[in-house]
Amino acid sequence: MVWWISRNGKTFFLAYFKDNKAVDHIDWEAWIYGTGWPPHICEINNTHVLTPRVAAEEYYAYGCLKNLNFDGAWTSDQKVVFLEKLLDLIDSGSHLHSFTAQVMQELDSRNNFSKSMNSEIRFRWYLLGIKIENENVFDDA
């Protein structure tokens, strides 16, 4: 069974990347039948998530960030990372934060999280409001 899956997977992969010469250098025996770690470990670039995480930490700690505006500057994924990091910080149990309903309202007035058409953003936005007991989001949530 493993042979069938590996053979069909390899056939599909080679057909899909037929114009890419890099596939000529793949050690299929090592990838398919080898044990342990893969023969090549990919380096992951996470720089696109660092800025929203730092921004969330500053909002959590200070309740503000100078000249922060997400529209046009951040992708939807980065906005989700920002909100997810805020949720993680609030869940961490520290009540010594400055992320209040007022800060949340100001952030929403500048970035329209509550009006976003992206369900991932809106879900996290409303969950954040519920967690900090921001009554302004209760009706919409």
Number of C-alpha atoms within 10 A of each C-alpha: 6 9 10 9 11 15 13 12 13 14 11 12 12 14 10 10 11 12 9 9 8 9 13 10 7 11 12 14 8 14 14 16 10 12 9 6 9 11 13 10 7 7 6 6 7 8 8 13 16 13 15 23 19 13 19 26 19 18 21 22 14 14 18 19 14 7 6 12 12 18 13 7 10 16 12 16 15 19 24 22 21 26 25 21 19 24 20 13 17 18 11 9 8 8 10 10 15 15 21 16 18 13 16 21 18 14 19 14 12 12 16 15 23 19 13 14 10 13 11 15 23 19 16 21 25 19 19 22 20 16 11 14 13 17 12 15 18 12 7 8 14
